[in-house]
Amino acid sequence: MLFARRAQLLVGLVRMGKPAQRFDDLPQRVRNETEIVLGQRKLLQRLVPGLIHAAIFWGFLVLFPTIVIAMIAVVDRDATLPWLGHQGAFALLVDIFAVLVLAGVIGAVLIRKVQRPARFEGSHLGEADLILAMIAGIVTTLLLWHASRIGLGLNEWPAGWSPVSDALSGLFGESSATEALERVFVWAHVLIILTFLAYLPHSKHLHIATAAVNVFFTRTRARGRLEPLRFDGPEDELRFGAGTVADLTWKQTLDTFSCTECGRCQDVCPAWTTGKELSPKLLIMALRDQVFEDGPPLLRGAEGFEAQPLVPGAVTDNVVWDCVTCGACVRECPVSIEHVDHIVDLRRHLVMMEARFPAEAEPMLRDVERAGNPWGRAQTERADWAEQLGVRVLEPGDPAPEVLYWVGCAASFDERARTAAESTAKLLKAAGVDFAILGPRESCTGDPARRMGNEYLFQAHAEQNVSTLNESGVTKIVASCPHCFNTLGNEYPDFGGDYEVVHHTELLADLVREGRLRPNGSKEGITYHDSCYLARHNNVLEGPRELVEAVGQPIEMERSGKRTFCCGAGGAHMWMEERAGLINEERAREAAETGAETLAVACPFCTVMLDDGVRANGADMRVADVSTLLAESLDEQQQ
C-alpha cells in the first residue's frame, strides 16, 4: 500500500510535465535498454565500480524468482514455483549470484568508507548505507533459508547444485530449532524485501524503478542538439524554458527521479573541477527536491498555491551560468540524465522572461542581433581575409559549389582564429576542391545566443541562414568551427536546413588519404586537444588525429577523445568572465605536461582560449589549428 500510494504520486508528477517528443526511433531505444540497462555499458566506463554495480544489478535479475518462491513458502512451507523451483541449474545460479551481490555490497562499502572518492560529496550517503544493508540482508537471509531447508531435507532441488547453501547447511541439524529458524529466515527475507519496496520510492534508490524508463526515453538524435522551443503553437502550450516546477517537461521530471547520486557527472565537470559552484549532480538533486516540494500541491490544484522559482529557489544564478555545455556530465551519467538541457532551459527562462543574465554577455547578444556576429563587426568585413587568396564569394544566382566553406564568426573576425580559415582555404585550393564562401551573406549560426538561453534570437538567425543556404542550392558544407558544425548539422534540420555537414578536419583527412594533399612528416611532438563539440557531441575523433600523425609525432593527453576536458569557451563562456579557477589554464597545464612542443586544436574558440591558457601558465608551447600545421607541412610542389 505504501509503495502503491507513492508510485501513484510519482506517476502523477511525471504526467504533470510539459510535452516532450520521445516516442520515435524505437530500434535505438531498444538498443539503449539492452546496452545501457541490461549491459551496464555506461557504468562499466569505470571498471571497478561498474563491476560492483553490475554484480548487484545482474544478481537481482537472476534472484527475482526467489522472491516469488519465498512468498509462496511463507504461506506453504512445502510449496514452490512449478518446474523452476526444482531445477539444480537455477539453484546454482542463485548461489553464485547471491555471493556476487554480497561481494558487490562489500566492494561498495569499501569504496564509500575507505576510498571515499570526492564524487560522493553532497550525496545522501546515509541512505546508501541503509540500502546496502538491506540488500545484504536480503541475500544473506536467502542463503540461510536455503541452507536451513537443506538441513531439514526440504529442498526441492538437488543440494549438490547449491554448493554455498549446502556448505552452510552444516550449521543446522534436523531439529525443532532448525524448523523454527527456517521460518525465521524466510519471514525475515520477505519482510526485508517488503521494507525495501516500501522505502524505495522515498529514497535515492528510486532510480531502481525509474532508470530503465529514463534510459528508454533518452534522446536518440545527436548529443549536441538542443530541443527547440516552438513559438507558433497554441498559447496554452507555449513554453519559455523552465521557471518553476510546472514548466519542466515530463522527461525532465523523470530525470530528477532517476539520479543515482553517484557523482560521476560531478567528477568530470570542468566547472566543479576548477572550484566553481556548479555540480551537475547537485543541480539534479536540487530540482528533485523542488519537484517534491511544489509538485504535490500543483498536482492537487491547491487554491492560491504558487510554485517557487527554480532560480534561486532550487539553484543559484551562479550554478546556471557556470555551465560550459561540454556534455561530459551527460556522457558519464549511467541513467542518461540530460543535464545540459536542464541548464539551458533554466537559462531560457531567465533570459527571455526575466532579462536576467551576466552583464558581460549583453554586448555579445546585442552584437549578434544588430551586426550578425558576436564581435560587432560589419558584415561587409567577413570576406576581407579571403580577397588575397582568391577565394570565390558566392553571390545570389551563382551556381552552387561542390562544397560551401562556412567560415564562422571567429575565423572571420578574430586574428588568431583567422589563420585556420586561411590555411583551410589554401589547402582546399591546393587539392583542387571546388568551394566558395558566402562572405557578407553568412551570419552567426546563433549557437552562442542559443546556449546563452536566447532561443528567439537563435531561431531568427537559423531561419535566415537556412533561407540563404537553400536559395543558394547548397548541399554540402564544410565548417572549421565545431559549434557551427554542430548547429548546421544537428540543429538546422529542425528549421528546414538538411545538408551534408563535415568538419574541416574530416574533409582534409579525406584529401590526404586520397593523395590530393601530400604532407611531409616531422619528429615534432604534437598533442591534440579534442573539442567537446567535435569529440563528445559529434564523435569526430579520427580525422584530426590522422592529420596530426601525418605532420608530427602525436602525444595523447590523459583526458582525450570523448573524455576530453573543455577549453572553457562553450555555453557562450567565450564572452563571459570566469570565477574561481580558469578552465583554459587547467587544460593548458595538462597539455604542457605531455612535453609536446605544439598543442594542436580544431576549433577557433579552443585556439583563443588555450593560447591564453598557455600564455598565462608561461609554457613554451605553440597553439595551432591542425589545418595550419598541415598547410605548413605540404611538399614544395603544393605550397
ZAGU-786392 format. One record per residue (C-alpha): residue in one letter; x, y, z. Coordinates in pm, 1 decimal. Example, Ala and Ser with C-alpha at 12.3 -4.5 7.8 and 13.67 -1.06 7.14 Angstrom:
BEGIN
a 1230.0 -450.0 780.0
s 1367.0 -106.0 714.0
This chain:
BEGIN
m 0.0 0.0 0.0
l 283.4 243.2 90.7
f 458.8 162.0 -236.9
a 139.8 197.7 -442.4
r 47.6 535.9 -290.5
r 395.3 675.2 -350.3
a 407.1 530.8 -702.1
q 74.7 698.6 -780.4
l 217.6 1035.1 -672.5
l 535.1 986.5 -878.3
v 339.9 893.4 -1190.9
g 118.5 1196.8 -1140.5
l 418.7 1427.9 -1109.9
v 568.4 1292.4 -1432.5
r 238.5 1319.1 -1620.5
m 205.2 1679.5 -1498.7
g 516.9 1769.4 -1701.1
k 508.4 1958.6 -2028.5
p 514.6 1758.8 -2354.1
a 839.1 1612.0 -2486.2
q 864.0 1414.5 -2810.4
r 1033.6 1089.1 -2708.1
f 840.8 815.8 -2883.6
d 1036.8 797.8 -3210.1
d 1328.6 573.7 -3315.1
l 1211.6 261.1 -3135.7
p 1503.1 41.1 -3254.9
q 1761.2 273.7 -3098.8
r 1562.0 294.0 -2777.1
v 1558.6 -84.8 -2755.8
r 1936.3 -90.5 -2817.0
n 1982.5 160.4 -2535.2
e 1784.7 -62.4 -2298.8
t 1993.7 -361.4 -2399.4
e 2333.8 -192.4 -2379.2
i 2293.3 68.8 -2104.9
v 2044.5 -101.4 -1872.0
l 2099.2 -475.4 -1917.6
g 2461.2 -449.4 -2032.2
q 2553.3 -174.2 -1781.5
r 2770.0 -17.6 -2055.6
k 2791.4 331.9 -1912.1
l 2857.7 209.6 -1559.5
l 3140.8 -9.4 -1687.1
q 3317.9 300.7 -1821.3
r 3472.1 291.8 -1471.1
l 3560.8 -73.0 -1445.4
v 3579.7 -148.5 -1071.7
p 3273.8 49.7 -953.9
g 3096.0 -66.0 -1268.3
l 3159.3 -433.3 -1193.6
i 3041.9 -382.4 -835.4
h 2712.8 -230.1 -950.6
a 2674.5 -484.7 -1230.5
a 2714.8 -771.6 -984.1
i 2434.1 -633.5 -769.1
f 2209.9 -549.2 -1065.6
w 2256.6 -875.6 -1253.5
g 2226.9 -1060.9 -925.7
f 1882.7 -922.5 -856.3
l 1768.0 -1005.1 -1208.8
v 1864.7 -1367.4 -1151.1
l 1733.7 -1374.3 -793.0
f 1395.7 -1217.7 -870.5
p 1212.8 -1554.8 -895.3
t 1335.5 -1639.6 -544.8
i 1122.9 -1353.4 -411.3
v 812.1 -1523.9 -550.8
i 932.2 -1861.2 -418.8
a 986.5 -1713.8 -70.7
m 642.6 -1553.1 -66.4
i 487.3 -1886.6 -160.6
a 689.1 -2058.1 114.1
v 567.1 -1809.8 374.7
v 215.4 -1935.7 311.5
d 301.5 -2302.4 249.4
r 639.5 -2436.3 359.6
d 623.8 -2727.9 117.3
a 521.4 -2533.0 -195.5
t 741.0 -2368.7 -458.7
l 729.3 -2245.6 -817.2
p 643.4 -2522.0 -1062.4
w 945.6 -2659.2 -1252.5
l 1187.5 -2368.6 -1178.6
g 1193.5 -2432.0 -804.1
h 1312.3 -2788.6 -867.0
q 1595.9 -2706.1 -1109.1
g 1950.4 -2761.8 -986.6
a 2090.7 -2523.8 -1251.0
f 1875.0 -2242.1 -1117.0
a 1983.0 -2324.7 -759.8
l 2345.2 -2297.8 -873.4
l 2281.5 -1958.1 -1034.0
v 2110.3 -1841.0 -714.4
d 2413.7 -1935.3 -503.3
i 2659.9 -1778.2 -746.9
f 2474.8 -1451.4 -780.3
a 2389.1 -1426.9 -411.8
v 2762.8 -1439.8 -340.2
l 2830.5 -1186.9 -618.6
v 2571.2 -949.2 -470.6
l 2734.4 -979.7 -127.6
a 3075.0 -915.5 -285.1
g 2929.4 -614.0 -463.1
v 2788.7 -476.8 -138.6
i 3124.9 -521.6 34.1
g 3300.4 -350.5 -257.6
a 3055.2 -60.4 -247.0
v 3107.7 -19.0 128.0
l 3485.2 -18.5 83.7
i 3464.8 248.9 -184.8
r 3235.1 468.5 25.8
k 3400.9 418.8 364.7
v 3765.3 357.0 281.5
q 3840.0 508.8 -57.3
r 3584.7 790.6 -10.6
p 3604.7 946.5 -362.1
a 3525.4 1316.5 -390.9
r 3243.7 1245.8 -635.4
f 3020.5 1142.8 -343.2
e 3038.4 1490.4 -190.6
g 2682.0 1609.2 -138.5
s 2523.9 1264.6 -189.4
h 2291.8 1106.1 67.8
l 2544.2 853.0 196.3
g 2332.6 755.9 496.7
e 2053.7 641.2 266.9
a 2304.1 448.4 58.4
d 2432.6 270.9 369.9
l 2078.4 170.2 465.8
i 2002.4 41.6 116.8
l 2325.8 -159.2 106.3
a 2244.6 -306.8 447.3
m 1901.0 -414.2 325.0
i 2048.8 -567.6 7.8
a 2299.2 -759.6 218.8
g 2014.1 -868.9 445.7
i 1808.0 -994.7 153.0
v 2078.5 -1221.1 8.8
t 2207.1 -1335.2 348.3
t 1862.6 -1445.8 464.2
l 1809.6 -1613.0 127.4
l 2125.2 -1824.0 164.6
l 2047.1 -1910.1 527.0
w 1689.1 -2002.6 438.1
h 1808.3 -2234.7 164.0
a 2069.6 -2381.9 399.2
s 1809.7 -2449.1 668.0
r 1582.5 -2620.0 412.5
i 1870.3 -2844.1 304.7
g 1938.0 -2919.7 670.9
l 1576.5 -3025.0 715.3
g 1567.4 -3216.3 387.8
l 1300.5 -2982.1 249.5
n 1497.4 -2867.2 -55.0
e 1312.9 -2930.9 -381.4
w 1637.4 -2906.0 -580.6
p 1943.8 -3136.2 -558.7
a 2155.2 -2997.6 -272.6
g 2478.6 -3054.9 -461.6
w 2376.6 -2793.1 -716.8
s 2383.5 -2519.2 -449.3
p 2733.6 -2551.9 -300.5
v 2721.6 -2240.5 -82.5
s 2384.0 -2319.1 70.6
d 2485.3 -2682.6 106.1
a 2802.3 -2585.1 293.2
l 2604.0 -2353.6 522.4
s 2354.8 -2631.4 592.6
g 2617.2 -2787.7 814.0
l 2528.9 -2519.4 1067.9
f 2185.1 -2673.0 1107.0
g 2058.5 -3014.8 1205.3
e 1721.8 -3183.4 1166.6
s 1582.5 -3035.9 1487.3
s 1288.4 -2828.9 1601.7
a 1526.9 -2535.2 1637.0
t 1613.5 -2561.9 1268.1
e 1245.6 -2580.4 1183.3
a 1190.7 -2254.8 1372.3
l 1496.6 -2094.4 1211.6
e 1371.0 -2191.1 866.1
r 1053.6 -1995.0 937.8
v 1253.4 -1703.8 1082.5
f 1480.7 -1684.7 778.2
v 1202.4 -1694.3 519.1
w 993.6 -1439.4 706.7
a 1296.2 -1214.7 759.4
h 1377.2 -1245.4 390.3
v 1025.5 -1145.3 282.5
l 992.0 -866.5 540.2
i 1322.7 -707.9 436.0
i 1208.2 -722.1 73.7
l 874.8 -557.3 161.3
t 1052.4 -292.4 370.4
f 1287.9 -228.3 80.5
l 992.0 -198.5 -154.9
a 810.5 48.3 72.0
y 1124.1 257.0 130.2
l 1244.8 251.5 -232.7
p 1020.1 524.5 -380.8
h 1103.9 758.2 -90.9
s 1481.0 719.5 -130.2
k 1762.2 799.8 -370.6
h 1732.4 440.2 -489.2
l 1412.1 540.9 -663.9
h 1631.7 505.4 -971.9
i 1589.2 126.9 -943.3
a 1231.9 179.8 -1062.3
t 1285.3 474.6 -1299.0
a 1631.3 434.6 -1454.9
a 1530.6 185.0 -1722.4
v 1236.8 405.7 -1822.7
n 1458.5 714.2 -1828.7
v 1715.2 541.2 -2049.1
f 1443.3 429.7 -2288.5
f 1321.9 787.5 -2334.6
t 1662.9 949.6 -2365.2
r 1736.6 1147.4 -2681.9
t 1837.3 932.3 -2976.2
r 1943.1 1213.6 -3208.0
a 2284.2 1381.2 -3198.8
r 2400.9 1462.8 -2849.1
g 2491.4 1818.8 -2944.5
r 2135.2 1904.8 -3047.8
l 1906.0 2103.4 -2818.0
e 1531.5 2056.5 -2832.8
p 1380.0 2367.1 -2995.3
l 1107.9 2571.2 -2830.1
r 804.3 2621.4 -3052.9
f 659.7 2972.3 -3055.3
d 392.3 2912.6 -3319.1
g 160.8 2679.6 -3125.8
p -148.2 2747.5 -2912.0
e -88.2 2998.7 -2635.2
d -155.7 2746.2 -2357.7
e 117.3 2520.4 -2499.4
l 386.3 2787.5 -2529.6
r 691.9 2724.4 -2317.5
f 978.0 2963.6 -2244.9
g 1221.5 2738.6 -2065.4
a 1185.9 2633.4 -1703.2
g 1090.5 2893.4 -1445.7
t 908.2 2671.9 -1196.0
v 840.6 2302.0 -1147.3
a 528.0 2345.2 -1359.9
d 746.8 2433.1 -1661.5
l 953.2 2112.7 -1656.6
t 885.2 1856.3 -1926.8
w 781.3 1508.4 -1817.5
k 1124.2 1380.0 -1925.0
q 1299.4 1639.9 -1709.7
t 1089.5 1537.9 -1410.3
l 1175.5 1174.4 -1479.8
d 1542.4 1275.8 -1496.5
t 1528.0 1410.4 -1141.6
f 1375.0 1085.3 -1013.2
s 1645.9 879.1 -1182.9
c 1958.6 1034.9 -1031.4
t 2168.6 772.3 -850.8
e 2381.5 1038.8 -678.2
c 2691.6 850.7 -798.4
g 2871.4 1178.5 -871.4
r 3023.6 1064.1 -1199.3
c 2891.0 1378.4 -1365.1
q 3036.0 1594.8 -1087.7
d 3372.7 1423.2 -1118.3
v 3415.6 1520.6 -1485.2
c 3252.7 1865.5 -1477.6
p 3506.6 2136.5 -1574.3
a 3322.9 2394.5 -1363.9
w 3323.8 2183.4 -1046.3
t 3680.5 2066.2 -1108.8
t 3803.6 2425.5 -1117.8
g 3628.6 2527.0 -797.2
k 3301.6 2671.1 -921.8
e 2957.1 2631.3 -771.0
l 2803.7 2412.2 -1039.7
s 2777.4 2040.3 -975.2
p 2555.5 1861.3 -1228.8
k 2466.9 1606.7 -961.1
l 2367.4 1865.2 -700.2
l 2170.0 2053.2 -966.4
i 1954.1 1749.0 -1043.5
m 1915.9 1669.4 -673.4
a 1803.4 2025.2 -601.6
l 1549.6 2015.1 -883.7
r 1420.9 1684.2 -749.6
d 1374.5 1837.8 -404.4
q 1182.1 2125.6 -562.3
v 962.7 1883.0 -756.7
f 872.0 1700.6 -435.4
e 804.4 2029.0 -256.2
d 597.3 2210.3 -519.3
g 470.4 1917.7 -727.5
p 206.0 1769.5 -492.3
p 14.9 2097.1 -433.6
l 31.8 2173.0 -807.2
l -97.9 1824.2 -878.5
r -386.6 1875.2 -633.0
g -462.5 2217.2 -777.8
a -427.4 2374.7 -433.8
e -607.4 2707.6 -432.9
g -378.7 3008.7 -419.4
f -59.3 2799.8 -434.8
e 230.4 2947.7 -632.9
a 533.5 2738.7 -714.5
q 869.4 2882.3 -616.7
p 1107.9 2992.7 -894.5
l 1367.9 2728.8 -968.5
v 1629.0 3005.6 -970.4
p 1711.7 3091.0 -695.7
g 1465.8 2858.3 -517.9
a 1638.8 2533.2 -615.6
v 1971.1 2654.0 -756.0
t 2156.9 2984.8 -761.1
d 2224.5 3201.8 -1064.9
n 2593.2 3106.0 -1046.3
v 2508.7 2738.7 -1088.9
v 2310.1 2815.0 -1403.1
w 2578.1 3030.8 -1563.8
d 2881.9 2819.1 -1469.0
c 2797.2 2553.2 -1729.7
v 3008.0 2532.3 -2047.3
t 2764.1 2281.9 -2211.0
c 3055.3 2045.3 -2275.2
g 2832.5 1740.2 -2221.7
a 3082.5 1549.6 -2006.2
c 2810.8 1500.5 -1743.5
v 2563.3 1356.3 -1993.9
r 2818.3 1113.6 -2133.2
e 2914.8 983.3 -1790.1
c 2563.8 954.8 -1647.0
p 2474.7 584.2 -1617.3
v 2099.6 655.9 -1630.8
s 2103.4 903.6 -1924.5
i 2006.7 1222.1 -1742.1
e 2022.4 1524.9 -1974.8
h 2186.8 1784.0 -1750.7
v 2267.3 2032.2 -2029.3
d 1902.6 2051.1 -2136.6
h 1800.8 2133.0 -1779.6
i 2055.6 2412.8 -1756.9
v 1970.5 2561.2 -2096.6
d 1600.4 2559.1 -2008.5
l 1675.9 2745.0 -1684.1
r 1875.3 2997.3 -1888.9
r 1596.1 3032.1 -2142.7
h 1351.6 3139.3 -1874.4
l 1596.9 3380.1 -1712.4
v 1691.3 3542.5 -2043.3
m 1359.4 3552.5 -2228.2
m 1120.4 3604.4 -1936.9
e 1327.2 3795.5 -1683.4
a 1606.9 3951.4 -1894.5
r 1844.9 3822.5 -1627.3
f 2192.1 3711.2 -1731.9
p 2559.2 3802.8 -1674.4
a 2626.0 4162.4 -1772.7
e 2934.8 4075.1 -1977.5
a 2720.9 3865.0 -2213.0
e 2493.1 4156.6 -2303.0
p 2727.3 4303.6 -2570.4
m 2753.0 3960.6 -2736.3
l 2376.0 3916.5 -2758.8
r 2331.7 4274.4 -2878.1
d 2600.4 4237.2 -3144.5
v 2459.1 3906.3 -3272.0
e 2119.0 4070.6 -3307.2
r 2242.9 4400.9 -3450.8
a 2552.1 4307.9 -3651.9
g 2502.2 3936.6 -3721.6
n 2813.4 3832.0 -3529.3
p 2933.1 3837.7 -3165.3
w 3227.5 4062.7 -3248.4
g 3002.3 4350.1 -3355.8
r 3193.9 4395.0 -3681.4
a 3032.1 4492.9 -4010.2
q 2915.8 4202.6 -4225.3
t 3095.4 4361.8 -4520.0
e 3425.4 4271.4 -4348.9
r 3353.5 3898.7 -4334.7
a 3539.9 3809.5 -4652.2
d 3829.9 4056.0 -4617.1
w 4070.1 3774.0 -4521.7
a 3982.6 3581.6 -4840.2
e 4046.5 3852.3 -5101.5
q 4420.9 3799.6 -5135.1
l 4371.7 3423.2 -5154.0
g 4133.0 3445.1 -5448.5
v 3853.2 3262.7 -5270.1
r 3522.2 3275.7 -5456.5
v 3239.7 3456.2 -5275.6
l 2906.1 3300.9 -5367.2
e 2667.7 3566.7 -5494.5
p 2290.2 3529.0 -5540.5
g 2223.1 3339.5 -5863.1
d 2573.1 3188.4 -5884.7
p 2599.2 2812.1 -5937.8
a 2644.8 2627.4 -5612.6
p 2997.9 2496.2 -5545.8
e 3080.6 2135.6 -5471.0
v 3148.8 2244.0 -5112.5
l 3044.8 2558.9 -4929.7
y 3305.2 2664.2 -4674.5
w 3124.0 2800.4 -4368.4
v 3393.7 3023.0 -4220.2
g 3223.0 3119.6 -3894.4
c 3238.4 3443.4 -3699.8
a 3556.0 3366.2 -3504.2
a 3766.2 3286.1 -3811.0
s 3621.9 3588.0 -3992.0
f 3691.6 3845.1 -3721.9
d 3944.6 3714.6 -3466.7
e 4309.6 3747.1 -3566.9
r 4427.5 3426.0 -3400.3
a 4139.9 3217.9 -3534.3
r 4166.8 3361.7 -3885.7
t 4487.1 3168.9 -3956.5
a 4288.0 2844.3 -3960.9
a 4048.0 2982.0 -4223.4
e 4335.8 3097.6 -4440.8
s 4507.4 2760.0 -4406.7
t 4189.4 2568.9 -4485.1
a 4127.3 2777.9 -4796.2
k 4485.2 2723.6 -4917.3
l 4454.0 2350.1 -4861.9
l 4123.0 2324.0 -5046.0
k 4269.4 2516.1 -5339.8
a 4583.5 2300.5 -5338.5
a 4367.8 1986.3 -5351.6
g 4155.7 2122.7 -5636.2
v 3831.7 2131.7 -5439.6
d 3552.7 2342.6 -5591.0
f 3449.9 2560.4 -5297.2
a 3317.3 2904.8 -5217.8
i 3217.2 3112.8 -4915.2
l 2905.9 3320.3 -4851.8
g 3101.2 3623.9 -4737.5
p 2866.9 3900.9 -4614.1
r 2565.6 3671.6 -4656.8
e 2697.8 3436.6 -4388.9
s 2563.2 3524.6 -4045.5
c 2618.2 3387.6 -3696.4
t 2459.1 3043.7 -3669.0
g 2306.6 3157.6 -3340.5
d 2490.9 2898.8 -3130.3
p 2616.4 3139.5 -2860.4
a 2273.2 3300.9 -2829.7
r 2102.8 2961.8 -2800.7
r 2344.2 2826.3 -2539.1
m 2303.4 3154.5 -2353.2
g 1927.4 3095.7 -2345.3
n 1803.4 3339.8 -2609.4
e 1603.1 3096.3 -2820.4
y 1422.7 3379.3 -3002.5
l 1748.5 3520.0 -3135.8
f 1881.6 3177.1 -3230.2
q 1573.5 3084.6 -3428.2
a 1576.4 3417.5 -3613.0
h 1932.3 3351.2 -3730.7
a 1862.3 2985.7 -3803.8
e 1569.4 3072.0 -4030.9
q 1768.6 3345.9 -4206.0
n 2071.3 3122.4 -4269.1
v 1860.5 2827.4 -4381.6
s 1683.0 3052.9 -4629.4
t 2016.8 3177.3 -4767.2
l 2162.5 2827.1 -4795.8
n 1851.3 2680.8 -4957.8
e 1828.2 2964.3 -5208.2
s 2194.6 2909.4 -5296.1
g 2137.1 2540.9 -5370.3
v 2399.8 2432.3 -5118.9
t 2408.1 2060.3 -5038.2
k 2748.8 2006.9 -4874.6
i 2906.3 2234.5 -4613.2
v 3248.8 2221.5 -4450.4
a 3288.7 2413.1 -4124.2
s 3601.7 2491.2 -3924.7
c 3416.6 2582.6 -3605.7
p 3276.2 2279.6 -3416.3
h 2996.1 2497.3 -3280.2
c 2891.2 2598.8 -3632.7
f 2940.7 2237.5 -3745.1
n 2711.4 2112.2 -3468.5
t 2444.2 2376.3 -3525.8
l 2439.0 2340.2 -3904.2
g 2435.7 1962.7 -3898.9
n 2226.3 1881.2 -3591.7
e 2001.5 2179.6 -3523.0
y 1923.6 2340.3 -3859.5
p 1727.4 2032.5 -3979.2
d 1462.0 2137.6 -3724.0
f 1420.1 2454.7 -3931.6
g 1424.9 2310.2 -4281.5
g 1800.8 2300.2 -4338.9
d 1912.4 1949.5 -4435.3
y 2272.4 1945.6 -4555.5
e 2572.4 1716.5 -4554.3
v 2792.6 1890.6 -4298.1
v 3154.0 1787.5 -4235.3
h 3422.3 1936.4 -4016.5
h 3728.3 2069.0 -4195.2
t 3949.8 1806.1 -4029.3
e 3734.4 1528.0 -4175.8
l 3748.6 1670.6 -4527.3
l 4122.7 1740.4 -4504.4
a 4189.1 1388.1 -4376.4
d 3997.3 1250.3 -4677.3
l 4210.0 1461.6 -4911.6
v 4531.5 1333.1 -4750.5
r 4414.3 971.4 -4780.6
e 4328.1 1030.3 -5146.9
g 4676.1 1172.9 -5211.2
r 4539.9 1513.0 -5310.5
l 4733.8 1665.3 -5020.4
r 5087.3 1537.0 -4954.0
p 5224.7 1645.2 -4615.7
n 5583.6 1594.0 -4504.9
g 5600.0 1444.7 -4157.1
s 5834.3 1563.9 -3885.0
k 5955.6 1449.6 -3542.7
e 5786.1 1741.1 -3368.0
g 5585.7 1630.4 -3064.8
i 5219.8 1734.6 -3101.6
t 4942.5 1685.7 -2850.1
y 4589.3 1721.8 -2981.7
h 4305.8 1880.0 -2782.1
d 3964.8 1733.5 -2862.4
s 3694.9 1998.3 -2883.8
c 3387.1 1898.7 -2681.2
y 3157.2 1981.2 -2973.1
l 3362.4 1758.5 -3202.9
a 3459.8 1455.5 -2998.6
r 3188.4 1425.5 -2736.4
h 2889.6 1582.1 -2908.0
n 2960.2 1457.6 -3261.3
n 3203.0 1164.9 -3245.7
v 3468.2 1330.1 -3466.0
l 3784.0 1164.1 -3338.6
e 3988.6 1003.2 -3614.7
g 4017.1 1279.1 -3878.9
p 4208.4 1527.0 -3661.2
r 4437.7 1252.6 -3531.5
e 4518.2 1133.2 -3882.4
l 4628.4 1485.6 -3968.4
v 4839.9 1518.2 -3653.1
e 5005.9 1185.3 -3729.1
a 5072.5 1297.5 -4086.8
v 5262.5 1609.4 -3980.2
g 5430.6 1512.9 -3649.9
q 5458.4 1272.6 -3358.1
p 5126.8 1253.1 -3168.9
i 5123.8 1252.8 -2787.3
e 4785.6 1196.2 -2622.0
m 4676.0 1386.0 -2313.9
e 4532.3 1185.8 -2025.8
r 4185.0 1330.6 -2085.8
s 4125.5 1288.1 -2456.3
g 3872.9 1162.3 -2707.4
k 3520.2 1153.1 -2572.4
r 3658.2 1213.0 -2224.6
t 3826.3 1535.3 -2325.4
f 3843.6 1833.1 -2089.3
c 3679.7 2155.6 -2207.2
c 3877.7 2464.7 -2309.1
g 3620.1 2675.0 -2122.1
a 3458.4 2856.2 -2416.3
g 3137.4 2656.5 -2460.9
g 2793.3 2763.3 -2346.6
a 2871.8 3124.2 -2451.2
h 3160.0 3139.2 -2199.6
m 3376.6 3279.1 -2476.2
w 3207.9 3607.4 -2381.3
m 3168.9 3559.3 -2004.9
e 3407.0 3606.9 -1714.8
e 3510.1 3302.2 -1514.9
r 3500.3 3287.4 -1137.6
a 3743.5 3077.9 -932.8
g 3987.5 2861.6 -1133.3
l 4018.9 2910.9 -1506.7
i 3927.0 2608.0 -1715.8
n 4155.5 2704.4 -2005.2
e 4458.0 2728.1 -1775.2
e 4382.2 2385.6 -1629.0
r 4368.2 2235.4 -1977.9
a 4680.7 2418.9 -2091.9
r 4870.9 2278.7 -1791.9
e 4765.2 1928.1 -1887.4
a 4885.3 1984.9 -2243.8
a 5220.2 2121.7 -2127.7
e 5273.8 1820.0 -1901.8
t 5287.4 1594.2 -2210.2
g 5615.3 1756.6 -2312.4
a 5485.2 1826.5 -2662.1
e 5614.3 2128.9 -2849.7
t 5279.2 2205.6 -3013.8
l 4921.8 2198.1 -2891.9
a 4703.4 2118.9 -3193.2
v 4340.1 2227.6 -3194.5
a 4048.8 2204.3 -3437.4
c 3828.2 2485.6 -3311.2
p 3869.8 2865.1 -3325.6
f 3736.1 2903.1 -2970.3
c 3985.6 2645.8 -2845.5
t 4261.0 2832.4 -3030.9
v 4189.7 3154.6 -2844.9
m 4117.5 3001.8 -2503.9
l 4412.7 2763.5 -2496.8
d 4653.0 3021.8 -2637.0
d 4552.1 3244.8 -2346.5
g 4592.3 2949.1 -2109.4
v 4940.4 2864.2 -2237.2
r 5049.8 3225.4 -2202.6
a 4906.9 3251.5 -1851.6
n 5098.8 2938.9 -1748.6
g 5419.7 3064.5 -1908.7
a 5455.5 2741.7 -2105.3
d 5683.9 2721.9 -2408.4
m 5423.0 2574.1 -2638.9
r 5270.9 2675.3 -2967.7
v 4892.0 2655.8 -3015.1
a 4785.7 2599.4 -3376.5
d 4491.8 2459.0 -3571.1
v 4559.1 2125.7 -3740.3
s 4483.7 2288.3 -4075.5
t 4768.5 2534.2 -4020.1
l 5007.6 2253.7 -3928.0
l 4900.1 2062.5 -4238.8
a 4941.6 2365.6 -4466.2
e 5293.5 2424.7 -4330.3
s 5389.9 2061.2 -4394.2
l 5286.7 2035.8 -4760.2
d 5562.2 1944.7 -5000.3
e 5701.6 2232.0 -5204.9
q 5503.2 2141.9 -5518.1
q 5173.4 2202.7 -5339.1
q 5262.9 2514.7 -5138.9
